[in-house]
Amino acid sequence: MSPAAAPLATSAARIEPAQLEGFDRGPRFAVWWLPSGRDPLGSVLCVQPIGAERAAARHALAAQAWRLARQGWAVLLLDLFGTGDSPGEPADASLEGWRGDLLRAAMLARQRHAGPNVLWGVRAGALLAADIAVALDQLVDAYVFWQAPADGSVLATLPAGGDSLSPAMLAELAELHMQPPPVDERGATPAVLFVDSDETGAAHGGISPMVADLTGQWLEAGFAAMPRTVSVPPFWVPSDVPGNPGAWSSATSAALPAAMFLVTEEFLEVVR
């Protein structure tokens, strides 16, 4: 059975492309995945990977968003300033600008429902999600981190693809860490899911030392954090073609991480 055909208790969903207003330097292109025929039970804001990984992972992220929308969630994928179909050039992007984009998107996502709010960060997008978590104090009920790096040093090894960020921006991103924000003792403790991948399946559920360390840090900070390891192909990895560094293989970009889908959906079933 293909991942898209995996059994779910679902209803219909719809896709709604949008030009979102209220951002600095013009609107932002985004795509909503929404349940049909009912109000969303909550929202999931996806913070996408950076550079060529964003395009390589897009198919898998869209598939997960579609599945979550069929289960009742409003899922928002936003193209940050200078990326995708949003205005601006990558070289003109700044970390402060991206923070503003994500905070504005989080506010728009909250307006679509009256339920829980989830931040879903993928790869380097997990660093950005953790970074804005402080500003979203008490407004996030759960975090989902797919293949999160420990810090921004990972960006030095990422292919830029069509997103050639400035040296100053790369230096800013390199300073980011997957550190937990302070927990407000007056509110409910947010739940956190770290999903790590093991392509070969050799781990058999074992947790990598890095993910174990990240989970421990968030637990110590007061979050209800849990790690999971799944066997999935590296859907976020572009495959460079000699002479054409912006290309990636269709097999890689089409890879659907079924196990990641199911682990994420089981986690959010509890959150809802």
DRENNU-162548 format. One line per 2 residues: number of its first residue (from 1); their letters; for each residue x, y, z of C-alpha. Coordinates in steps of 0.02 Angstrom, whole numbers. Example, Ala and Ser with C-alpha at 12.3 -4.5 7.8 and 13.67 -1.06 7.14 Angstrom:
2
1 = AS = 615/-225/390 ~ 684/-53/357;
REM end
This chain:
272
1 = MS = 0/0/0 ~ 66/172/-44;
3 = PA = 85/303/95 ~ -53/407/18;
5 = AA = -170/257/29 ~ -133/219/212;
7 = PL = -296/200/312 ~ -358/355/401;
9 = AT = -516/410/486 ~ -538/559/372;
11 = SA = -656/670/276 ~ -629/775/121;
13 = AR = -498/913/111 ~ -465/1060/-3;
15 = IE = -315/1163/-57 ~ -321/1352/-51;
17 = PA = -174/1450/-127 ~ -163/1624/-52;
19 = QL = -71/1789/-60 ~ -65/1832/124;
21 = EG = -66/2016/170 ~ 4/2115/315;
23 = FD = 188/2071/288 ~ 334/2189/267;
25 = RG = 384/2217/86 ~ 227/2145/9;
27 = PR = 116/1991/23 ~ 179/1814/46;
29 = FA = 129/1666/-58 ~ 60/1522/44;
31 = VW = -46/1366/26 ~ -180/1314/148;
33 = WL = -236/1134/164 ~ -407/1138/245;
35 = PS = -542/1014/295 ~ -699/1024/188;
37 = GR = -870/1045/261 ~ -817/1085/439;
39 = DP = -717/1208/541 ~ -534/1161/574;
41 = LG = -503/1083/743 ~ -333/1168/754;
43 = SV = -190/1235/648 ~ -19/1172/596;
45 = LC = 107/1299/532 ~ 244/1213/432;
47 = VQ = 416/1294/436 ~ 499/1223/283;
49 = PI = 681/1174/255 ~ 806/1298/185;
51 = GA = 894/1302/17 ~ 878/1157/-104;
53 = ER = 807/1048/35 ~ 648/1152/31;
55 = AA = 609/1105/-149 ~ 664/924/-125;
57 = AR = 549/902/26 ~ 400/996/-44;
59 = HA = 310/842/-112 ~ 322/751/53;
61 = LA = 266/904/152 ~ 116/928/38;
63 = AQ = 67/746/60 ~ 75/762/250;
65 = AW = -23/925/245 ~ -158/843/140;
67 = RL = -174/698/261 ~ -184/816/411;
69 = AR = -317/922/326 ~ -422/766/297;
71 = QG = -410/735/484 ~ -474/909/524;
73 = WA = -319/1018/535 ~ -289/1184/446;
75 = VL = -111/1169/381 ~ -15/1321/317;
77 = LL = 143/1313/211 ~ 218/1486/188;
79 = DL = 352/1541/66 ~ 462/1659/166;
81 = FG = 526/1822/91 ~ 648/1785/-49;
83 = TG = 596/1602/-66 ~ 474/1508/-175;
85 = DS = 337/1616/-250 ~ 348/1755/-121;
87 = PG = 426/1923/-170 ~ 607/1968/-147;
89 = EP = 775/1891/-187 ~ 859/1764/-72;
91 = AD = 1010/1877/-55 ~ 898/2012/20;
93 = AS = 823/1900/154 ~ 865/1926/337;
95 = LE = 835/1822/493 ~ 736/1965/571;
97 = GW = 626/1972/416 ~ 595/1785/419;
99 = RG = 551/1795/603 ~ 422/1927/561;
101 = DL = 352/1820/420 ~ 330/1669/534;
103 = LR = 253/1767/676 ~ 128/1847/558;
105 = AA = 89/1676/482 ~ 62/1603/657;
107 = ML = -63/1740/695 ~ -157/1708/531;
109 = AR = -161/1521/567 ~ -237/1552/738;
111 = QR = -379/1650/658 ~ -440/1497/562;
113 = HA = -495/1397/715 ~ -523/1393/902;
115 = GP = -419/1239/942 ~ -235/1196/972;
117 = NV = -91/1277/879 ~ 53/1171/815;
119 = LW = 223/1222/746 ~ 296/1094/626;
121 = GV = 479/1124/583 ~ 573/1021/455;
123 = RA = 763/1009/449 ~ 834/1187/464;
125 = GA = 653/1246/475 ~ 651/1166/647;
127 = LL = 786/1291/700 ~ 676/1435/640;
129 = AA = 524/1362/731 ~ 620/1347/894;
131 = DI = 688/1523/869 ~ 516/1605/858;
133 = AV = 443/1498/997 ~ 496/1627/1127;
135 = AL = 393/1762/1042 ~ 243/1644/1031;
137 = DQ = 238/1621/1220 ~ 83/1521/1272;
139 = LV = 18/1523/1092 ~ 90/1354/1040;
141 = DA = 15/1194/1108 ~ 132/1071/1023;
143 = YV = 290/1061/919 ~ 335/933/786;
145 = FW = 517/930/729 ~ 565/821/581;
147 = QA = 750/782/567 ~ 799/932/672;
149 = PA = 984/979/678 ~ 1065/1026/842;
151 = DG = 1116/1197/778 ~ 1140/1305/624;
153 = SV = 1311/1234/582 ~ 1219/1110/470;
155 = LA = 1185/1252/348 ~ 1367/1254/296;
157 = TL = 1340/1085/212 ~ 1173/1121/128;
159 = PA = 1164/1153/-60 ~ 1088/1324/-93;
161 = GG = 988/1272/-246 ~ 894/1426/-305;
163 = DS = 901/1508/-133 ~ 1073/1591/-127;
165 = LS = 1067/1677/42 ~ 1188/1816/85;
167 = PA = 1343/1779/190 ~ 1271/1889/327;
169 = ML = 1108/1788/329 ~ 1201/1623/332;
171 = AE = 1305/1686/479 ~ 1145/1732/572;
173 = LA = 1067/1562/539 ~ 1227/1474/593;
175 = EL = 1203/1548/768 ~ 1034/1464/793;
177 = HM = 1016/1317/912 ~ 875/1195/948;
179 = QP = 858/1265/1123 ~ 688/1263/1208;
181 = PP = 601/1425/1252 ~ 555/1462/1433;
183 = VD = 399/1373/1492 ~ 266/1481/1572;
185 = ER = 215/1389/1731 ~ 42/1465/1722;
187 = GA = -3/1378/1559 ~ -16/1199/1499;
189 = TP = 146/1113/1456 ~ 169/1102/1267;
191 = AV = 200/931/1193 ~ 353/905/1082;
193 = LF = 390/768/955 ~ 564/742/883;
195 = VD = 558/627/732 ~ 726/560/673;
197 = SD = 756/454/519 ~ 855/296/492;
199 = ET = 850/254/307 ~ 916/78/328;
201 = GA = 803/30/472 ~ 956/-28/568;
203 = AH = 910/71/723 ~ 753/-33/755;
205 = GG = 678/108/854 ~ 842/164/932;
207 = IS = 867/349/960 ~ 1020/439/896;
209 = PM = 1131/523/1027 ~ 1092/695/955;
211 = VA = 903/672/963 ~ 917/595/1136;
213 = DL = 1014/749/1191 ~ 887/869/1114;
215 = TG = 743/776/1194 ~ 831/782/1362;
217 = QW = 857/970/1348 ~ 673/1001/1311;
219 = LE = 618/882/1449 ~ 731/970/1573;
221 = AG = 657/1137/1519 ~ 483/1073/1565;
223 = FA = 413/1014/1398 ~ 325/848/1371;
225 = AM = 454/795/1242 ~ 469/626/1158;
227 = PR = 585/556/1024 ~ 540/434/885;
229 = TV = 649/353/754 ~ 573/291/591;
231 = SV = 643/209/435 ~ 614/329/290;
233 = PP = 709/381/133 ~ 800/550/141;
235 = FW = 659/644/53 ~ 740/812/94;
237 = VP = 908/774/9 ~ 932/845/-167;
239 = SD = 1034/737/-284 ~ 1157/849/-377;
241 = VP = 1181/815/-562 ~ 1356/851/-633;
243 = GN = 1351/1016/-725 ~ 1179/1059/-657;
245 = PG = 1192/1084/-468 ~ 1013/1146/-454;
247 = AW = 937/979/-506 ~ 879/836/-396;
249 = SS = 816/664/-442 ~ 630/638/-463;
251 = AT = 645/478/-361 ~ 712/573/-211;
253 = SA = 590/718/-221 ~ 443/599/-240;
255 = AL = 491/491/-91 ~ 351/491/37;
257 = PA = 399/459/219 ~ 250/351/268;
259 = AM = 319/311/441 ~ 344/497/478;
261 = FL = 165/531/425 ~ 95/400/544;
263 = VT = 203/448/693 ~ 157/631/670;
265 = EE = -28/594/654 ~ -29/483/809;
267 = FL = 54/622/907 ~ -69/755/846;
269 = EV = -216/641/884 ~ -170/658/1067;
271 = VR = -143/846/1052 ~ -315/876/979;
REM end
